[in-house]
Amino acid sequence: AWQSEPLPLGDWVSYNPLRGGRADLRTDVRIAYDDRYIYFAFHCFDNEPDKIRTTITRRDTAFNDDWIALSLDSAGTGQTAYHLFVNPSGIQMDALNT
């Protein structure tokens, strides 16, 4: 599955620092699944990689870093979402929005 072409998902929007703004840099996403899990892979391009903010810290404490997030509305109602975050060092964060 990881050998497939990135999904043509259109333009990304920014959440932070300007929510809803058009993302200036390219992000490629790949999705795969098996009988138990769904997998997401992100390739985030950056013109200034030396300015990427990342730390090795405890889980759920990396919001001051750069991060990427995925929000899943598993019920399809627009009322609840699971938010999955990861920073460039692989530190994970999650939240439930109800």
Beta strands, then each sheet from edge to edge (+ up, - down):
strand 1: 27-33
strand 2: 38-44
strand 3: 68-72
strand 4: 81-86
strand 5: 92-97
sheet 1: 1+ 2-
sheet 2: 3+ 4- 5+
end
